[in-house]
Amino acid sequence: MAKETESFLYLEQRHSRRRSTLKTGKIIFNNSHCVVECTVRDLSEEGARLELPCHLDLPEVVILNIPGGPSRDCEIVWLSNTKLGVRFLGTPRPRDTSGVRAALLHRVQLIQSQLDVIQSHLNELRGDIEASVDG
């Protein structure tokens, strides 16, 4: 019952505007050994309202990852069955660069460097051709 009371107090103490959303997210805890999928229902600069697929016992501090954004350390402020509210702690964590997007970006950079080498060879050949035509 104390957590439900905290839920009401948290709603009253919100300082930033929350936006209704429907995003997937991951709650990470236990030194990244446990990952639970969740749905992000509301999001603000200070925190989020999340929905879990089932009731879980979570630690007081977890990491929230929303794809396309940075991971955030979060304090669980309230919990009611499968819904919970979290408050963001500190600054966002650096983005994980091991994902598919990062791999594609790396590949594009490799291709760009290969194109630069080809362009350099073409310029050399052009110079050789111009020298032989002029000479």
Contacts in CASP RR format, 6 or more apart in sequence:
PFRMAT RR
TARGET T0000
AUTHOR 0000-0000-0000
METHOD contacts of the structure
MODEL  1
MAKETESFLYLEQRHSRRRSTLKTGKIIFNNSHCVVECTVRDLSEEGARL
ELPCHLDLPEVVILNIPGGPSRDCEIVWLSNTKLGVRFLGTPRPRDTSGV
RAALLHRVQLIQSQLDVIQSHLNELRGDIEASVDG
3 78 0 8 1.000
3 79 0 8 1.000
3 80 0 8 1.000
4 78 0 8 1.000
4 80 0 8 1.000
6 77 0 8 1.000
6 78 0 8 1.000
7 77 0 8 1.000
7 78 0 8 1.000
7 80 0 8 1.000
7 85 0 8 1.000
10 77 0 8 1.000
10 78 0 8 1.000
10 85 0 8 1.000
10 87 0 8 1.000
14 44 0 8 1.000
14 46 0 8 1.000
15 46 0 8 1.000
16 44 0 8 1.000
16 45 0 8 1.000
16 46 0 8 1.000
17 44 0 8 1.000
18 42 0 8 1.000
18 43 0 8 1.000
18 44 0 8 1.000
18 47 0 8 1.000
18 49 0 8 1.000
19 42 0 8 1.000
19 43 0 8 1.000
19 44 0 8 1.000
20 41 0 8 1.000
20 42 0 8 1.000
21 40 0 8 1.000
21 41 0 8 1.000
21 42 0 8 1.000
21 43 0 8 1.000
22 39 0 8 1.000
22 40 0 8 1.000
22 41 0 8 1.000
23 39 0 8 1.000
23 40 0 8 1.000
23 43 0 8 1.000
23 66 0 8 1.000
23 67 0 8 1.000
24 37 0 8 1.000
24 38 0 8 1.000
24 39 0 8 1.000
24 40 0 8 1.000
24 66 0 8 1.000
24 67 0 8 1.000
25 37 0 8 1.000
25 38 0 8 1.000
25 39 0 8 1.000
25 40 0 8 1.000
25 50 0 8 1.000
25 64 0 8 1.000
25 65 0 8 1.000
25 66 0 8 1.000
25 67 0 8 1.000
26 35 0 8 1.000
26 36 0 8 1.000
26 37 0 8 1.000
26 38 0 8 1.000
26 64 0 8 1.000
26 65 0 8 1.000
27 35 0 8 1.000
27 36 0 8 1.000
27 38 0 8 1.000
27 50 0 8 1.000
27 52 0 8 1.000
27 58 0 8 1.000
27 62 0 8 1.000
27 63 0 8 1.000
27 64 0 8 1.000
28 34 0 8 1.000
28 35 0 8 1.000
28 36 0 8 1.000
28 62 0 8 1.000
28 63 0 8 1.000
28 64 0 8 1.000
28 65 0 8 1.000
28 71 0 8 1.000
29 58 0 8 1.000
29 59 0 8 1.000
29 61 0 8 1.000
29 62 0 8 1.000
29 63 0 8 1.000
30 59 0 8 1.000
32 63 0 8 1.000
36 52 0 8 1.000
36 53 0 8 1.000
36 56 0 8 1.000
36 58 0 8 1.000
37 53 0 8 1.000
38 50 0 8 1.000
38 51 0 8 1.000
38 52 0 8 1.000
38 53 0 8 1.000
38 64 0 8 1.000
39 50 0 8 1.000
39 51 0 8 1.000
40 48 0 8 1.000
40 49 0 8 1.000
40 50 0 8 1.000
40 66 0 8 1.000
41 48 0 8 1.000
41 49 0 8 1.000
41 50 0 8 1.000
41 51 0 8 1.000
41 83 0 8 1.000
42 48 0 8 1.000
42 49 0 8 1.000
43 49 0 8 1.000
43 66 0 8 1.000
45 88 0 8 1.000
46 87 0 8 1.000
46 88 0 8 1.000
47 72 0 8 1.000
47 74 0 8 1.000
47 85 0 8 1.000
47 86 0 8 1.000
47 87 0 8 1.000
47 88 0 8 1.000
48 64 0 8 1.000
48 74 0 8 1.000
48 85 0 8 1.000
48 86 0 8 1.000
48 88 0 8 1.000
49 83 0 8 1.000
49 84 0 8 1.000
49 85 0 8 1.000
50 64 0 8 1.000
50 83 0 8 1.000
50 84 0 8 1.000
50 85 0 8 1.000
50 86 0 8 1.000
51 82 0 8 1.000
51 83 0 8 1.000
52 82 0 8 1.000
52 83 0 8 1.000
52 84 0 8 1.000
53 82 0 8 1.000
54 82 0 8 1.000
55 81 0 8 1.000
55 82 0 8 1.000
58 76 0 8 1.000
58 79 0 8 1.000
58 84 0 8 1.000
59 76 0 8 1.000
60 75 0 8 1.000
60 76 0 8 1.000
61 73 0 8 1.000
61 74 0 8 1.000
61 75 0 8 1.000
61 76 0 8 1.000
61 89 0 8 1.000
62 73 0 8 1.000
62 74 0 8 1.000
62 76 0 8 1.000
62 86 0 8 1.000
63 71 0 8 1.000
63 72 0 8 1.000
63 73 0 8 1.000
63 74 0 8 1.000
63 93 0 8 1.000
64 71 0 8 1.000
64 72 0 8 1.000
64 74 0 8 1.000
64 86 0 8 1.000
64 88 0 8 1.000
65 71 0 8 1.000
65 72 0 8 1.000
65 96 0 8 1.000
68 95 0 8 1.000
68 101 0 8 1.000
69 92 0 8 1.000
69 95 0 8 1.000
70 92 0 8 1.000
70 93 0 8 1.000
70 94 0 8 1.000
70 95 0 8 1.000
71 92 0 8 1.000
71 93 0 8 1.000
71 95 0 8 1.000
71 96 0 8 1.000
72 88 0 8 1.000
72 89 0 8 1.000
72 90 0 8 1.000
72 92 0 8 1.000
72 93 0 8 1.000
73 88 0 8 1.000
73 89 0 8 1.000
73 90 0 8 1.000
73 93 0 8 1.000
74 86 0 8 1.000
74 87 0 8 1.000
74 88 0 8 1.000
74 89 0 8 1.000
75 86 0 8 1.000
75 87 0 8 1.000
75 89 0 8 1.000
76 84 0 8 1.000
76 85 0 8 1.000
76 86 0 8 1.000
77 84 0 8 1.000
77 85 0 8 1.000
77 86 0 8 1.000
77 87 0 8 1.000
78 84 0 8 1.000
78 85 0 8 1.000
79 85 0 8 1.000
96 102 0 8 1.000
END
